[in-house]
Amino acid sequence: MGIFGDELIKLITEKIKLNFEEKLFEIIEYLDVKDEIIKTAIIKKKIERGLQIKNELNDLIHLNIRSYFNDAIKQHDHLSIKKQKAISFLTLKGYNVSHIKAINGGSEFLNLQLFDSDKKGDEFFGKECFIVKNINIIEDSNELEILVQNNTNEDRENVITTINHVEEYFEKEILQEEIDFWFQGEEILFISPILPRINEYLLFIIDKKTNEKCLSKKIDISLVNKIKS
């Protein structure tokens, strides 16, 4: 599911169906023949036409995403989930949003950021129910190894852990594990594959019953220690 949920995906899908439903096969044809060693005149024409439609499709997607962001950020309700997600995503992607002010000219809007590069992941929600004890890259298997501890004084039940990455404008899940019982003080090791050309990952720990995010941490693997298995 996209990081903004069904609303953005539905919007883009409808726009694609309206403008490209009869043209999408030409992109498929282009992808099918673009690597042919011998390119006939017909193949060249398919490549040219398919590439043109592909670029038009990308332009349409980016235009509607920018419009969606603009509408989300302009909302007057600073508690809007849609607005929070828009700012969170921009921050995650490294954009400077410090110039954005609240409607009344104040700065409380900035408190909505879920991903603040100056904070550790376990500080985002003002508590440390779970803490990341260690992160390593296992070179031999090209895997990400994350050690997390239940830092509370009670056992936790029905906890969901996910590791995602953000590609373009969409969040994609790599790993999800549900822990029935996570004992107080217990450390659990999560191992996730590392995808080619993906450097940033998101770790979430969620209470299944309340859907509360107990831990949210961004991981840049270029900064992570590498070890041998």
Summary of the structure (lengths in Angstrom):
residues: 229
radius of gyration: 21.6
end to end distance: 33.0
largest distance: 71.4
contacts: 612
relative contact order: 0.12
helix: 35%
strand: 30%
